[in-house]
Amino acid sequence: MANEKKVDVQDSAVQEGVVETSVVEAKKEKLIEVKREQFGTGDDGSPRYSYYMDIVLLGGPLRISLAGKDDGNYRLLNLIYSDKNVAQGRIKVSSFMPEKSKTPIETIEVEVFSVDSDGDEICASLFGQRSSDKSCLSNYLKKLKRN
């Protein structure tokens, strides 16, 4: 079928019950735009940023707030963004099966990246900041898979 969508699994790794995949359609990744804006400065005078994605669901604009896991992640994000406020990213889904459970737990992350002078991708992960952001991210992923 001409409209049939091909979804491949790329970079699949199984380790300690964790399966990590990224969505690829027709051998081409769906890249997204992840933005940041300064909201203040730290005690050391360095700028502090919030991270977000502007999306459209059901014809309405939404902003998904994203956050890193720890301070080290934010230092890496500063290197990836450099002097820009927009970076390319992709949505990744990870799932794992807890012991004594029949239901896998799934997490959705946004991986932003930059390519260094050697051609290597330098990546950092962001996650939905609130439950509503996680829900919007999950629904947006469904939309990306269909398109």
Secondary structure, DSSP 8 states (H G I E B T S, - for coil): -TT---EEEEEEEEETTEEEEEEEETTEE--EEEEEEEEEE-TTS-EEEEEEEEEEETTEEEEEEEE-SSHHHHHHHHHHHTT-SEEEEEEEEEEE--TT-SS-EEEEEEEEEEE-TTS-EEEEEEEESSHHHHHHHHHHHHHHHH-
